[in-house]
C-alpha cells in the first residue's frame, strides 16, 4: 500500500498534464478563425489619358487615384485618396483595398489619425493651383466616423 501511495502524486501529475494538453489542443482549434478567402490582387496603373487608376486582376478599373502635385496621391498614414463618380474616399496604400468609400467633395490626407473632409465643398481655381472652400468641414477616422 505504501508503494501505491508513493507513486500517487506522480500519477496525478501525469494525469493533469495529459488532461491539460488535451484541453489546450481543443481550445486552440476553437480559437483559430477560418482562413479568409483569397482576394484578387489590386494594382495602380497609369492609363492612356494620364490618369492613375486602381484595377483588379482582370485590369478592370475600380476607381481613380486622386491626383496631387501632377501625380498619384502620396500615402499618408498608410492611405491614399481615391475618386469615384466625382467623390473622394480612401484606400490602403499597399493593397489598394477600399477603406472609406468615396463620399466627400473634398478630402485632405490623414494626419494624426484623422482627415479633414467635407460633403459640401467647392474647388476654387487660383492660377495653376486650386483651393477647397467649405463651411461644413468635418474630421473622420480610419473607420469613416
N, C-alpha and C positions, 0 to 999 in steps of 0.2 A: 504494500500500500504506500510505503514511503517513496518507491520509485515512481509511481503514478503521480503523486503529489509533487515530486521534484520536477517532473517534466511538464506539469500542467501550465506554468507560466510561459514556457517556450511554445507549447501547442496553442495557447490562447493568443500569443503574439503572432504566430504564423497564420492563424485563422483570421485575425484582424487585418493583417497585411493583405491577405488574399481577398478578403471582402472589400477592403478599401480600394484595391486595384480594380476590382470589378465595377465598383461604383464610379470611379474616376473615368473608366473607359465608357461607361454608359452615359455619364454626364457630358463627356467630350463629344460624343456622337450627336447628342441632342443639341448642344450649344452651337455646333457648326451650322452656319447658314448655307443654303444651297448656292452653288456657283452661279453668278449672274450669266445670262445668255450673252454670248459674244455680240458686240455691236460692230457694224461696218465702220471701218476707219474713215474719218473725215480728213479733208486736206484743204489748204488755202492755195488758190490758183489765180494767176492773173489771166483775164480773158482778153480777147481781141480788142475790146473797147477801152482797155486800160484799167478797167475796174478789177478789184480783187473780190473773189467770192469763196465761200466755203462750199465744197462739193462732197458728195458721198462717193462710195467706191465706184459707182457707175458714172461718175463725173456729172451727175445732175446737180445744178446749183441749188443750194438750200437757202442761202441768204448772202447779201453783200457784206463786205468788211467796210466799216466806217473809214473814210479817207481822212487822214490827218497829216499835215505837212507834206503833201504830194505823194503819200504812200499809205500802205495799210496801217491801221491804228497800232500804236505801241502798247504792249502789255503793261497793265498796271494792276498790281496785287493779283496777278495770275489771270486777269480777264482782259478781253478786248471788246470793243464796241462793234456791234453788227447792225445791219439795216435790212428791214423787210417792209415793203409797202410804205416807204417813207417814214417808218417809225424805228427808233433806236432801242436796242437791247444789249445784252452782254453774253459772250461765250467764253468758255475756258480757253486760255491762250495756248495750251499744249494739245488738247484733244479736239478743240473746236466744238465741243458739245454745248448746246444751248443751256445757259444758266438762268438768265432772266429774259423772258420773251420780249420781243420788240413792241414797245407801247408808248415810248416817250418821243416828244418832238425834239427835245434837247437832252443830252446826257453827257456829263463830264466823266473822265476816268475815275476809278476808285482811288480813294486816298484815306488812310487810317480806317479802313473797313466800311466806308460809306461813299456813295456817289451822289453828286448834286444833279437832279433831274427835274424836268417839267413836262407836263402834258399840254400846257398852253404856253407855247414859246414861239418867238419869231426870230428868224435869221436876218440880221441887218448887215448889208454889204458895206465894207469900209475899205475901198480900193481893192487891192488883191486879197484882202482878208475879210472875214466875216465875224460878227459877234452875235451872241444869243441874248435876247432880252425876254424877261418873263416877270410877271407879278405873282407867280404861283410856283416858286421853287420848292422842292422837297428834297429830302435825303433818303436813300434806300440802302439797305444792307445787302449782302450776297444772296439772301433769300427773297429779295424783292419787297421786303417790308419797310 
